[in-house]
Amino acid sequence: MTDLALDIVQQILNGFLFGSSYALVGIGFTMIFGVMDKLNLAFGVTALGGAYVALGVFHLSRGPFVLVFLTAVVASGLIGLVVEVTCFRWMPRDYPLAPLMATMGMLFFIDEVVSHATHGRPMAFPAPMGTAMLEVGPWLLRGDLGFMFLVALAVMGLLWLLVYRTRLGLATRAVSQQPVAAQLCGIALRRVNASVFVLTGMIGGVAGALIGSAVGNLSPLLSLPLTVKGLVTAVLGGLGSIPGAIVGGLLLGVVEYQALYFFGIGYRDMITYLMLFAFLVFRPGGLLGQRAGG
């Protein structure tokens, strides 16, 4: 195998592993859209906000990474609930754009809070795997990316159990398919919506902590890219499809790392956005979605 081929496979491996974090963010976007038929533009910053709270706890306690991780999960779940209450629950039903605009406002509000609290400076985030590397044949597996992939895989497994083996999962699927019929059957829409926001917020917290540990720091500048990458992932996979979000996230990670290798970081995001346009034009329902647009 030539050096070029080895490098390409190496980047595919890195992108596949890092794409698992995009898959988690995409799951958050797509679950909320599937249940409420609305986009939550504040989801990316929800994940980032939880990671910042965890970082604050770390600086106060100097506790182990597991404490940082759990704090990020809980904090993001609570932020998700706040987003549901403030941006969706009390919004007028006859003005569909209101929740969208409210979540956009929430995105910038949380971003401003983070910027003021950190003076806009990047802050180092604990990295439990350090610079550990694992040799896989001629390729090197980054320990932090491998850790990210395994944790993401575990979260996806737990999510599958929750969606298909619990009453909450049954209620969530019923609301996403037939909200009126679900309500007539006695399912409390408000409770299901709140539960989905807490659950997706917790998934976002996992993603935020994993991305922070892999990148090595957190920055307020991450909020907008995280939002866009989550939206792109959801569109690639098909809005409303959890398996689609997983496939879309992994695909986005691979494409990003290939673009980074061949064209440099300056063109990486441009190619990502071109993918978004291409899918919206030629395959608006995404890879696994069922809601193909006109």
N, C-alpha and C positions, 0 to 999 in steps of 0.2 A: 504494500500500500504506500502511495506517495505521501510526502509530508503534507501536501495540500489536503489530501483526503483525510489524513489523520486529524488535521486541524479542524476540518469541517465537522467530522464526527464529534470531536471534542466540544465544539460550540453547540452542536445539537444536544449533546448530553447536558451541558451547562444550562442551555435554554429550557430543556425539558424539566429539569429540576427546579429552576427558578420560576418557571411557568406555573408551578403548583401554587405559588402565592397569588398569582393573578387569578387562578381558578377559584381560590377562596373569596377574593374580592368580587369576582364575577358572580359567584353563587349568591352573595349578599344582594347584589343588584337584581338578579333574576328572580330570587324568591320574593322580594318585595313587589316586583312588577307582576309576578304570577298571582299573588294574593290580592293586590289592590289595583292592578292594571295602571299603576302610576310609577314614574321614575323617582327615585330618591337620590338627588344629586349630592346630598350630604353624607352618603355612605362612606366614601373614601376618607373624608376628614373625620368621620366617626372612628374608623380604624386608627387613624393617626392620633386622634385625641386620646384614645385609650392607651396607646403606646407612650404618649407623653406623660400621662398620669403615672403609668408604671415606672417610667424613668425618674419621675419625681420621688416616688416611693423608694426607688433604688438609692438615690442620693441621700435620702433621709436615713435609711436603715442599713444600707450596704448589704442587703440580704442576698440570698442565692438567686440564680436565674429563674428557678421555678416560681419564686415569689413575684418576680417581675412579670413573668409570663401570665400567672393567674390574675395579677392586678390588671394587666392590660385587657384580659378577657372580661373581667367583671366591669371594669370602667367603661369599656366600649359597649357592653350590654346596656348599662345605665344610660349612656349617651344616646344609644339607639332608641330607648324608651322616651327620652326627652324629645328626640326628633319626631317620634310618632305623635306625641301629645301636642307639640307646638306647631308642627308643619302639616299634619294630616287630620287629626281628630276633630279640630274645631273649624276647619276650613269649609267655606260654603260649597255644597255639593253641585250647585248650578254654575260654578266657575272652575272648570277643569284645570286651568292654568295656575290657580292659586297654590296648590301643593307644590307644583314644580318650582314656581318662583320662590315660595317659602323655603324650600330645601336649598335653593341657590343662595338665598340670604343666609341660611344657617351655615352653609359651607364657608362663606366669607367671614361670618361672625366667629366661628370656632377658629378659623385661620388667624383672625386678628387677635383672638385671645392667646393663642399659642405664640404668635409673633411678639406680643407685648411681654408675655411671661418669660420668653427666652431671648428677648432683644434681637430676634431674627437670626440668631447665630445657630449653626449646627451644633448638636450635642452628641457626645459619644454614647453609644448604646451597648449594653453588655453583650458579648459574643461568647456563648458557652463553648463553642467548638474551636475558637481561636483560629489558627491557620492550619488546622489539621487537614491532611490530604490522604487519600486512599488510592493506591495504584490499581487500576482495572485494565490489565493487559498493557497496551501502549498509552493508555489514557489516564488522566488524573481526575479523581472525583473529589471535589471540594467538600470538606466535612460539614461546613455550615449549610451548603445547598442540599447535601444528603439528609441532614437533620431536618431541614425545611420540608423536604419531600415526604419524609416518613411521618412527620407531625401532620402535614396536610392530608396525607392518606388516612391517618387515624381519624381526623376530624370528618372527612368525607364518609368513612365507615359509620361513625357515630350518627352523622346526619341521616344516612340511609336508614339506620335502625329507628331513629326518631320519626322519620317521615312515614315509614311503612310498617312500623310495629308498635306505635303508640296512639292513644286517642287524640293527642294534639296533632300528630301527623295526619290522622284520618280527617280531623276537622279542617286542617290547613288545605289538604287536597280537595275537600268538598267545597271550601270557600273559593279556591282558585278556579274550580271548574264551573260551579253553579252557585254563586253567592246568594241569590234570592232563595233558591231551594234549600240551601244549607241553613239559612236563617229560619225558614219555615219548619225545618226539622229540629229547631231548638238550639242551634249553634250560635253562640254569642260572637258576632262579627268583631265587636270592639276588643274582646278578650283575645281572639285569634290574631287580630292585627297587632296588638301590643306584644303578644308572645313572639310573633314572627320578627318584629323589630328588635326585641331583646336577643332572640336567638341569632339573627343575622349580625347584630352588633357584636355578639360574642365571637362569631366566626371572623368578623373584621378585626377584632382584637388579636386573635391568633395570627392573622395575616400581618397586622401592624408590627407585632413583636418579632415575627420571623423575618420580615423585611428589614426591620431595624438591626437585628442581630447579624443578618447577612451583609447589609451595606456597611454596618459598623457605626452608623450615626443616624440621628433624626434631624430633619430640617423642615421648617414651615414650607419650604419650596416643594416638598413632596406632596402636599395636599392636592393640588390641581392635577399633576401627572397621575396620582393614584386614582383620582376620580375618572380621568379620561381612560386610563388603562382598564379600569373596571367596566366602564361603558363599552369599550371596544370588545372586551372579552365576552360580555353578555350578548352583544350584537353578533359576534362571530359564531357563538354557539347557538344563538336563537333565544330571544328574550322569553323568559318563562320556563326554560328547560335547564334543570340542574345538571344532567349529564352534558348538555351542550356547553354550559359554563365551564365545566371541567375540561372538555376537549378544546374549547376556545382559549382558555388560559394557557394550556400546554402549547397549543399552536402559536399563540402570541409570544410566549417565551422563546420558542425555537426561532421564530422569524426575527425577533429582536436581536438575539445573539448572532444570527447569521448576518444581519444588517450591520451589526457592530463590527464584525470581523471583516467584512468586505468593504464597507463604506465609511466606517468610523462613527463615533458617537454623534457627530453633527447631523448625520442623515438617518440615524436609527428611528427617531420619532416620526420623521417625515414618512418613512416607509410604513410605519404603524398606522398613520392616519390615511395613507393611500389604501391600505387594506380595508379600513373602515368604509371609505367611500365605495370601494369595489364591491364589498358585500352588500351595502345598502342598495346599490344599483342592480347588481346581478343576482343576489341571493338575499333579499331582505329578511327572509325568515331564518337566516343563519344556517349552520350545519345541521342542527338537530331540532330546531324550533318548528312549531306547527302553526305559527301565526304569520305566515308570509304576507307581506303587504302587497298593495296593488301593483 
